[in-house]
């Protein structure tokens, strides 16, 4: 790993990143497997930094901004894990893993503009630093660079990338518009998560199979795994959003709620409010205080203090425990989906991967 390059992480083992204990992978075969994935991650990280080089210094700075800020590299890791079912870290696998992570980074720039987010990965969001236009154009640049990378990987991968990009856009569109009058809000929300998060994680899993020469019998199981674990990942984020630990989450408790972004705890609370007076009262306070804070009361005001107390109550409410249980259900279904995979380090790692997703606290 080239520690001289800013933005390339050093000292981050697969065990540290995903919570894999060394004792879990103790045999010689398993240690070789872990080393191969870690070497692949190093190659992807270096490739990410080199690909974010454009025609001028400003574009280089803005495009590398969120890369340098961090991230768990969930998608490249999954591509490398599934690639070990075939020929492993082939050059095409490294290229695809980098392209998928660049696509993910690009979507973050656009998401933060649409959500008016002020923090991302513990640093000011790109549009908070440079404004909406620069943030949007940076996202566009990264989407273009990801497309250039994928263009050399064959028609099947190009089509997969195109289909995934379409789903990303549809997911964002449906989130922006909201559910139809005759549509169940929770089902609508889960479909948005599937499109915005599950699709790209599933694409990562698929590319590892397609480009490593692994058996195509494995493609459907890992695709279903990726879709379901992507939903679980976002549901855990809904729980983490309510965390008061700013120093670990990098965001104020209830950041999404404060921004008017629907999350599953709020959707469950709205369902309960129909028949539960206590839930109805909490929902009314949350909506009232969010409106008050967003119309000028500001941090530190009585309204902001009231909202903080209401968010704390939501965090300890049954609907948040219900959200956590829902995330765990999706993670279990993800693990069930890979039953057809051969027993061995890949299957064990994917299972551990799912466990680490729902065990996250930040």
C-alpha positions in Angstrom: 0.0 0.0 0.0 1.3 3.4 -0.9 1.1 5.3 2.4 2.5 8.5 0.7 -0.7 9.0 -1.2 -3.3 11.0 0.7 -6.6 9.2 0.7 -5.1 5.7 0.6 -5.7 4.1 4.0 -2.8 2.4 5.7 -3.0 -0.3 8.4 -6.6 -1.2 7.6 -6.9 -4.9 7.5 -9.9 -6.8 6.4 -10.4 -7.9 10.0 -10.3 -4.3 11.2 -12.6 -3.0 8.5 -15.3 -5.7 8.7 -14.8 -6.9 12.3 -13.3 -10.3 11.2 -11.4 -11.8 14.1 -8.2 -13.5 13.2 -9.3 -16.7 14.9 -12.3 -16.9 12.5 -9.9 -17.4 9.6 -7.3 -19.7 11.1 -6.5 -22.3 8.5 -3.8 -21.8 5.9 -6.4 -21.6 3.2 -8.4 -19.0 5.1 -5.3 -16.9 5.8 -4.4 -16.9 2.1 -8.0 -15.9 1.3 -7.9 -12.9 3.7 -4.5 -11.9 2.4 -5.8 -12.0 -1.2 -8.8 -9.8 -0.4 -6.6 -7.3 1.5 -4.1 -7.1 -1.4 -7.1 -6.5 -3.7 -8.4 -3.7 -1.5 -4.9 -2.1 -1.6 -5.0 -2.3 -5.4 -8.5 -0.8 -5.5 -7.6 2.0 -3.2 -4.6 3.0 -5.3 -6.7 2.7 -8.4 -9.3 5.0 -6.9 -6.9 7.7 -6.2 -5.2 7.5 -9.6 -8.6 7.6 -11.4 -9.6 10.8 -9.7 -7.2 12.8 -11.7 -8.7 15.2 -14.2 -7.6 18.2 -16.2 -7.2 20.8 -13.4 -6.4 21.0 -9.7 -9.9 22.1 -8.7 -11.5 19.0 -10.2 -8.8 16.8 -8.5 -9.5 18.4 -5.1 -13.3 18.2 -5.3 -13.4 14.7 -6.7 -11.0 13.3 -4.1 -12.7 15.2 -1.2 -15.1 12.4 -0.1 -12.5 9.7 -1.0 -10.0 11.2 1.4 -12.7 11.6 4.0 -12.9 7.9 4.5 -15.5 5.2 3.9 -15.7 1.5 4.6 -15.3 0.4 0.9 -18.1 -2.1 1.4 -18.8 -2.4 -2.3 -15.2 -3.1 -3.5 -14.8 -5.5 -0.6 -17.8 -7.5 -1.7 -16.6 -7.6 -5.3 -13.3 -9.0 -4.1 -14.9 -11.5 -1.8 -17.0 -13.0 -4.5 -14.1 -13.0 -7.0 -12.3 -15.5 -4.8 -14.9 -18.0 -6.0 -13.1 -17.7 -9.4 -9.7 -16.6 -10.3 -9.5 -13.9 -7.6 -8.0 -10.4 -8.1 -8.0 -10.3 -11.8 -7.2 -6.8 -13.3 -10.8 -6.6 -14.5 -12.1 -7.3 -11.0 -9.9 -4.4 -9.6 -11.2 -2.1 -12.4 -14.8 -3.0 -11.7 -14.5 -2.7 -8.0 -13.0 0.8 -8.4 -15.7 1.8 -10.9 -18.4 0.7 -8.5 -16.9 2.7 -5.6 -16.5 5.8 -7.8 -20.2 5.4 -8.8 -21.1 5.2 -5.1 -19.0 8.3 -4.3 -20.6 10.2 -7.2 -24.1 9.4 -5.8 -23.1 10.8 -2.4 -22.3 14.2 -4.0 -25.7 14.3 -5.6 -27.6 12.9 -2.6 -26.1 15.6 -0.3 -27.3 18.4 -2.6 -30.8 17.0 -2.8 -31.0 16.4 1.0 -29.3 19.7 1.7 -26.9 17.8 4.0 -24.2 19.7 5.7 -22.0 16.8 6.9 -20.7 13.7 5.2 -18.3 11.2 6.7 -17.5 13.6 9.5 -16.5 16.6 7.3 -18.5 19.4 5.8 -20.4 18.1 2.7 -19.1 19.1 -0.7 -21.8 21.6 -1.4 -21.3 23.2 2.0 -17.7 23.9 1.0 -18.1 24.7 -2.7 -21.8 25.2 -3.4 -24.4 23.0 -5.2 -23.1 23.6 -8.7 -19.6 22.4 -8.0 -20.9 19.4 -6.0 -23.3 18.4 -8.8 -20.6 18.7 -11.5 -18.2 16.8 -9.4 -20.7 13.9 -9.1 -21.2 14.1 -12.9 -17.4 13.9 -13.4 -17.2 10.8 -11.2 -20.1 9.1 -13.0 -18.3 9.8 -16.3 -15.0 8.3 -15.0 -16.8 5.2 -13.7 -18.3 4.7 -17.2 -14.9 5.0 -18.8 -13.6 2.3 -16.5 -16.5 0.0 -17.2 -16.3 0.5 -21.0 -13.2 -1.7 -21.1 -14.8 -4.6 -19.2 -17.2 -6.0 -21.8 -20.8 -5.7 -22.8 -22.2 -7.7 -19.9 -20.5 -5.4 -17.3 -21.5 -2.3 -19.2 -25.1 -3.4 -19.2 -25.0 -4.2 -15.5 -23.5 -0.8 -14.8 -26.2 0.9 -16.9 -29.0 -1.0 -15.3 -27.7 -0.2 -11.9 -27.3 3.5 -12.6 -30.9 3.6 -13.9 -32.0 2.0 -10.6 -30.0 4.6 -8.6 -31.8 7.4 -10.4 -35.2 5.8 -10.1 -34.6 5.2 -6.4 -33.7 8.9 -5.8 -36.7 10.0 -7.9 -39.1 7.8 -6.0 -37.6 9.0 -2.7 -38.0 12.6 -3.8 -41.7 12.2 -5.0 -42.7 9.9 -2.1 -45.3 7.1 -2.1 -48.5 7.4 -4.1 -51.8 7.7 -2.1 -52.6 4.1 -2.7 -49.1 2.8 -1.9 -47.9 1.5 1.5 -45.2 4.0 2.7 -43.0 1.2 4.3 -43.1 -0.9 1.1 -42.3 2.2 -0.9 -39.4 3.1 1.4 -37.9 -0.4 1.3 -38.0 -0.3 -2.5 -36.2 3.0 -2.5 -33.5 1.4 -0.3 -33.3 -1.6 -2.7 -32.8 0.7 -5.7 -30.5 3.3 -4.1 -28.3 1.0 -2.0 -29.1 -2.7 -2.7 -28.7 -2.4 -6.5 -25.1 -1.1 -6.3 -24.0 -3.6 -3.6 -25.6 -6.4 -5.7 -23.8 -5.2 -8.8 -20.5 -5.4 -6.8 -21.2 -9.0 -5.9 -22.1 -9.9 -9.5 -19.0 -8.3 -11.0 -16.8 -10.4 -8.7 -18.4 -13.5 -10.2 -18.6 -12.3 -13.8 -15.1 -11.0 -14.1 -13.2 -13.7 -12.1 -14.5 -16.5 -14.3 -16.4 -18.1 -11.3 -19.3 -20.4 -12.0 -22.4 -18.6 -13.1 -24.4 -20.8 -10.7 -23.1 -18.4 -8.0 -24.4 -15.2 -9.7 -28.0 -15.3 -8.5 -27.2 -16.2 -4.8 -24.7 -13.4 -4.5 -27.0 -10.9 -6.3 -29.8 -11.7 -3.8 -27.3 -11.4 -1.0 -26.2 -8.0 -2.2 -29.8 -6.6 -2.6 -30.8 -7.8 0.9 -27.7 -6.8 2.7 -27.9 -3.3 1.1 -31.4 -2.9 2.6 -30.1 -4.1 6.0 -27.2 -1.6 5.8 -29.5 1.3 5.2 -31.9 0.3 8.0 -29.0 0.2 10.4 -28.1 3.7 9.2 -31.6 4.7 10.2 -30.9 3.6 13.7 -27.5 5.1 13.8 -29.0 8.4 12.6 -30.7 8.7 16.0 -27.4 8.2 17.9 -26.3 11.0 20.2 -22.6 10.1 19.7 -21.6 12.9 17.4 -17.9 12.0 17.9 -18.5 8.6 16.3 -21.2 9.2 13.8 -19.9 12.6 12.6 -23.5 13.9 12.6 -25.9 15.4 15.0 -28.5 13.0 16.4 -31.5 12.9 14.0 -29.8 14.5 11.1 -32.1 12.8 8.5 -35.2 13.6 10.6 -34.1 17.2 11.0 -33.7 17.4 7.2 -37.2 16.0 6.6 -35.8 12.7 5.2 -38.1 9.7 5.9 -36.6 6.9 7.9 -38.1 3.6 9.0 -38.5 4.6 12.7 -40.6 7.6 11.6 -42.6 5.5 9.2 -43.3 2.9 11.9 -44.2 5.7 14.3 -46.7 7.1 11.8 -48.3 3.7 11.5 -48.6 3.3 15.3 -49.9 6.9 15.7 -53.2 5.8 14.1 -54.2 3.7 17.1 -51.6 4.7 19.8 -52.1 8.1 21.5 -48.6 8.1 22.9 -47.1 7.5 19.5 -49.4 10.1 18.1 -48.2 12.6 20.7 -44.5 11.9 20.0 -45.1 12.2 16.2 -46.8 15.6 16.7 -43.9 16.9 18.9 -41.3 15.7 16.4 -43.1 17.3 13.4 -43.7 20.5 15.3 -40.2 20.9 16.6 -38.6 20.0 13.2 -40.7 22.7 11.6 -39.8 25.2 14.4 -36.1 24.5 14.1 -36.1 24.7 10.3 -38.0 28.0 10.2 -35.4 29.9 12.2 -35.3 28.9 15.8 -31.8 27.4 15.3 -29.5 25.3 17.4 -29.4 26.1 21.1 -32.9 27.5 21.1 -35.7 26.1 23.2 -37.2 24.5 20.1 -33.9 22.8 19.3 -33.7 21.5 22.9 -37.3 20.2 22.6 -36.5 18.5 19.3 -33.4 16.9 20.8 -35.5 15.5 23.7 -38.1 14.2 21.2 -35.3 12.5 19.1 -34.0 10.9 22.3 -37.5 9.5 23.0 -37.7 8.2 19.5 -34.3 6.5 19.8 -35.6 4.6 22.9 -39.0 3.9 21.4 -40.2 0.5 20.3 -40.3 1.6 16.7 -36.5 1.9 16.7 -36.1 -1.6 18.1 -38.6 -2.7 15.4 -36.3 -1.1 12.8 -33.3 -2.9 14.2 -35.2 -6.2 14.1 -36.2 -5.5 10.5 -32.5 -4.9 9.6 -31.6 -8.2 11.2 -34.3 -10.0 9.3 -33.0 -8.7 6.0 -29.4 -9.7 7.0 -30.6 -13.2 7.9 -32.3 -13.5 4.5 -29.1 -12.4 2.8 -27.2 -15.2 4.5 -29.9 -17.7 3.6 -29.6 -16.7 -0.1 -25.9 -17.9 -0.2 -26.8 -21.4 0.9 -26.0 -22.7 -2.6 -22.4 -21.4 -2.4 -19.7 -24.0 -1.6 -18.6 -24.2 2.0 -15.3 -22.4 2.5 -13.8 -19.1 3.3 -15.9 -17.1 0.8 -19.2 -18.3 2.3 -17.8 -17.8 5.8 -16.7 -14.3 4.9 -20.0 -13.3 3.4 -21.8 -14.5 6.5 -19.4 -12.5 8.7 -19.9 -9.6 6.3 -23.6 -9.7 7.0 -23.0 -9.9 10.7 -20.7 -6.9 10.7 -23.3 -4.8 8.8 -26.0 -5.2 11.5 -23.4 -4.9 14.3 -22.4 -1.4 13.2 -22.7 1.5 15.7 -21.3 4.2 13.4 
